Amino acid sequence: NFRLDKLQNYVFSHQCLVITYILQLVWMLILASLVVITFVFLVSWGLCNHVEVTDAHKQCIDFSHYDFMFPQGTRYEDLNLCSEGKIKQFCKDYVEQAAVMYLLATAACVLVIVSLVHYLICLSANYAYVKDNGKFRDLRELQYLQESELGTLPKDRF
């Protein structure tokens, strides 16, 4: 019965370690994608904060420096936002809110990863305890058996 409990604890700890490790890798992939998305939104936010004045009445955001991010065949004229309504819609309604949300999501993802690392540390300690506890119990049983056998031998034998 003791051996079965020991084996169950050992297998359960091992399964939890594997599952948590896989979850850790998944969350790291999520973090990597969030970092890229957050970077793109922060660059866009920076563009919105430095709107260039191209003539006296017109403000434009020029995306021609980032043409590699747009589909092949995008016209150069489509890479400029010059209408005041489009700039407000892009900057205030879309980029600012999304950038803040992606920053918060990235921070939350980092918190989840740190928590999973802590959980992995605790699981590893538990795994080592379960593994070593069985060895210590076997050693104590061996010592008890040796002491009991020595106790039954006559003292004046030698």
Long-range contacts (C-beta under 8 A, 24 or more apart in sequence): 2-137, 6-130, 6-133, 6-134, 9-130, 10-127, 10-130, 10-131, 10-134, 13-123, 13-126, 13-127, 13-130, 14-127, 16-123, 17-120, 17-123, 17-124, 17-127, 20-116, 20-119, 20-120, 20-123, 21-120, 23-116, 24-113, 24-116, 24-117, 24-120, 27-109, 27-112, 27-113, 27-116, 28-113, 30-109, 31-106, 31-109, 31-110, 31-113, 34-102, 34-105, 34-106, 34-109, 35-106, 37-102, 38-99, 38-102, 38-103, 38-105, 38-106, 40-69, 41-95, 41-98, 41-99, 41-102, 42-99, 42-103, 44-90, 44-95, 44-99, 45-91, 45-95, 45-96, 45-99, 48-87, 48-90, 48-91, 48-95, 48-96, 51-87, 51-91, 54-82, 58-82, 59-84, 59-87, 60-87, 61-87, 61-90, 61-91
